[in-house]
Amino acid sequence: MIEIFNKLVKEGLTPNTFYVLYCIKEKIVVADFVNKSIECKKLQADEWLDENLQLTSKSIIFITEIDGYFRKSKKKTSTDLLGSNFLDNIKNYNEIFPNKKLASGKYARVNPKTLENAFRWFFEVYDYSWEVVLKATEKYVDEFSIRRYDYMRTAQYFIRKQNTDKTWDSDLATYCDLIINGEDEKIEYFKERVD
């Protein structure tokens, strides 16, 4: 709301003068407690109204801008956020994880609808491609396959996990950065042979 008042002040308008402008635009009768004639003289002097008390282009643009603050933004669909083939990408992502129960007692793979919600959050916050996401996921799962998936996160918690302070962490974002920065080479694991 303070942004609107700042815009009014910057343009030299008071709430009453803006109210009169808005009433003229919407063809609404101005309330009795506002002195329309005084406000209109000021609006004409500052070129918000012409000599016929009609809105100038300057006032139409300004009113439209202020109206924009009150319009509800259209909620983005999953297709808008995740791309047209997001269902296939989610399926591919989920299948990278082993089809088994982890040591935590949870299954590594998660219901696709749950993953869709997690990915909606992820793609609103981060700007990675599906290609990078899938490579990062493969790297993560490969690293944990050597350890029989001990302490590995589920497909959902890899995307995002809520901390005790109600903030969110994303291991996926960390691994995406590793891929982008060229740290995606396979890690060679050496085992010492004990006879």
C-alpha positions as CSV (number, residue, x, y, z in Angstrom):
1,M,0.0,0.0,0.0
2,I,2.8,2.4,0.8
3,E,4.0,2.0,-2.9
4,I,0.7,3.5,-4.0
5,F,0.9,6.5,-1.6
6,N,4.5,7.0,-2.7
7,K,3.4,7.1,-6.4
8,L,0.6,9.6,-5.5
9,V,3.1,11.9,-3.7
10,K,5.6,11.6,-6.6
11,E,2.9,12.7,-9.0
12,G,1.7,15.5,-6.8
13,L,-1.7,13.9,-6.1
14,T,-3.6,13.6,-2.9
15,P,-5.8,10.7,-2.1
16,N,-8.8,13.0,-2.8
17,T,-7.5,14.2,-6.2
18,F,-6.9,10.6,-7.2
19,Y,-10.4,9.6,-5.9
20,V,-11.9,12.3,-8.1
21,L,-9.9,11.1,-11.1
22,Y,-11.0,7.5,-10.5
23,C,-14.7,8.6,-10.1
24,I,-14.5,10.4,-13.5
25,K,-13.0,7.4,-15.1
26,E,-15.6,5.0,-13.7
27,K,-18.5,7.5,-14.1
28,I,-19.2,7.4,-10.3
29,V,-20.7,10.3,-8.4
30,V,-18.1,11.9,-6.1
31,A,-19.0,11.7,-2.4
32,D,-20.3,14.9,-0.8
33,F,-17.4,15.3,1.7
34,V,-14.9,15.8,-1.2
35,N,-15.0,19.2,-2.9
36,K,-15.1,18.2,-6.5
37,S,-14.7,21.7,-8.0
38,I,-11.4,22.4,-6.0
39,E,-10.0,19.0,-6.8
40,C,-10.9,19.4,-10.5
41,K,-9.2,22.8,-10.8
42,K,-6.0,21.3,-9.3
43,L,-6.3,18.3,-11.7
44,Q,-6.7,20.6,-14.7
45,A,-3.8,22.8,-13.6
46,D,-1.5,19.7,-13.5
47,E,-2.8,18.4,-16.8
48,W,-4.6,15.3,-15.4
49,L,-7.9,16.6,-16.8
50,D,-8.5,18.7,-19.9
51,E,-10.8,21.8,-20.1
52,N,-13.9,19.6,-20.5
53,L,-13.0,17.7,-17.4
54,Q,-12.1,14.6,-19.4
55,L,-9.1,12.4,-18.5
56,T,-5.9,13.0,-20.3
57,S,-3.7,10.2,-21.6
58,K,-1.4,10.9,-18.6
59,S,-4.2,10.2,-16.1
60,I,-5.4,7.1,-18.0
61,I,-2.0,5.6,-17.9
62,F,-1.5,6.4,-14.2
63,I,-4.9,5.0,-13.2
64,T,-4.2,1.8,-15.1
65,E,-0.9,1.5,-13.3
66,I,-2.5,1.9,-9.9
67,D,-5.3,-0.6,-10.9
68,G,-2.5,-3.1,-11.5
69,Y,-1.7,-3.2,-7.8
70,F,-5.2,-4.6,-7.1
71,R,-5.5,-7.2,-9.8
72,K,-4.9,-10.7,-8.7
73,S,-2.1,-12.3,-10.6
74,K,-3.0,-15.3,-12.6
75,K,-1.8,-18.5,-10.9
76,K,0.8,-20.2,-13.0
77,T,-0.1,-23.7,-14.1
78,S,2.3,-26.7,-13.9
79,T,2.8,-26.4,-17.6
80,D,3.9,-22.8,-17.3
81,L,6.4,-23.6,-14.5
82,L,7.6,-27.0,-15.5
83,G,7.3,-27.1,-19.3
84,S,4.9,-28.9,-21.6
85,N,6.3,-32.4,-21.1
86,F,6.7,-32.1,-17.3
87,L,4.8,-35.4,-16.6
88,D,7.4,-37.3,-18.6
89,N,10.3,-35.4,-16.9
90,I,8.8,-36.2,-13.5
91,K,8.5,-39.9,-14.4
92,N,12.1,-39.9,-15.6
93,Y,13.3,-38.2,-12.5
94,N,11.4,-40.6,-10.2
95,E,12.8,-43.7,-12.1
96,I,16.4,-42.6,-11.4
97,F,15.8,-43.4,-7.7
98,P,15.9,-47.1,-6.7
99,N,12.6,-48.9,-6.5
100,K,13.2,-49.9,-2.8
101,K,12.7,-48.9,0.8
102,L,15.5,-46.8,2.2
103,A,17.1,-47.3,5.7
104,S,14.8,-44.4,6.9
105,G,11.8,-46.7,6.3
106,K,10.5,-44.5,3.4
107,Y,10.4,-45.6,-0.2
108,A,13.0,-43.8,-2.4
109,R,10.4,-43.2,-5.2
110,V,7.4,-40.9,-4.4
111,N,4.0,-40.4,-5.9
112,P,4.3,-38.3,-9.1
113,K,1.6,-35.8,-7.8
114,T,3.7,-35.2,-4.7
115,L,6.7,-34.6,-6.9
116,E,4.8,-32.2,-9.1
117,N,4.1,-30.0,-6.1
118,A,7.7,-30.1,-5.0
119,F,8.9,-29.3,-8.5
120,R,6.5,-26.4,-8.7
121,W,8.3,-24.9,-5.7
122,F,11.7,-25.7,-7.1
123,F,11.1,-24.1,-10.5
124,E,9.6,-21.0,-8.9
125,V,12.7,-20.6,-6.8
126,Y,15.5,-21.9,-9.1
127,D,16.3,-21.5,-12.8
128,Y,17.6,-24.9,-14.0
129,S,16.6,-26.9,-17.0
130,W,15.2,-30.4,-16.8
131,E,18.4,-31.7,-18.4
132,V,20.5,-30.3,-15.6
133,V,18.0,-31.6,-13.0
134,L,18.1,-35.1,-14.4
135,K,21.9,-35.1,-14.6
136,A,22.2,-33.8,-11.0
137,T,19.8,-36.5,-9.8
138,E,21.8,-39.2,-11.5
139,K,25.0,-37.9,-9.9
140,Y,23.3,-37.9,-6.5
141,V,21.9,-41.5,-6.8
142,D,25.2,-42.8,-8.2
143,E,27.0,-41.4,-5.2
144,F,24.7,-43.2,-2.8
145,S,24.5,-46.5,-4.7
146,I,28.0,-47.3,-3.6
147,R,26.8,-47.1,0.0
148,R,23.7,-49.2,-0.7
149,Y,21.6,-46.0,-0.5
150,D,22.3,-45.5,3.2
151,Y,21.2,-42.0,4.3
152,M,19.9,-41.1,0.9
153,R,16.9,-38.8,0.7
154,T,13.7,-39.7,-1.0
155,A,12.8,-38.3,-4.4
156,Q,10.7,-35.7,-2.7
157,Y,13.1,-34.7,0.0
158,F,16.0,-34.4,-2.5
159,I,14.0,-31.6,-4.3
160,R,13.1,-29.8,-1.0
161,K,13.1,-30.5,2.7
162,Q,11.7,-28.2,5.4
163,N,14.0,-27.4,8.2
164,T,12.9,-27.0,11.9
165,D,13.0,-23.2,11.4
166,K,10.4,-23.5,8.6
167,T,12.9,-22.6,5.8
168,W,13.5,-24.9,2.9
169,D,16.7,-26.6,1.7
170,S,17.2,-28.2,-1.7
171,D,20.0,-30.7,-2.2
172,L,18.9,-30.9,-5.9
173,A,19.8,-27.2,-6.3
174,T,23.3,-27.9,-4.8
175,Y,23.8,-30.8,-7.2
176,C,22.5,-28.7,-10.2
177,D,25.2,-26.1,-9.3
178,L,27.8,-28.9,-9.3
179,I,26.7,-30.0,-12.8
180,I,26.7,-26.4,-14.2
181,N,30.1,-25.8,-12.7
182,G,31.6,-28.8,-14.4
183,E,31.9,-31.0,-11.3
184,D,29.8,-33.7,-12.8
185,E,32.6,-36.2,-13.6
186,K,32.0,-39.6,-12.2
187,I,33.7,-40.1,-8.9
188,E,36.0,-43.1,-8.9
189,Y,35.6,-45.2,-5.8
190,F,38.6,-47.3,-4.8
191,K,38.2,-50.2,-2.5
192,E,41.1,-51.6,-0.7
193,R,41.3,-55.3,-1.0
194,V,41.6,-57.1,2.3
195,D,42.9,-60.7,2.1
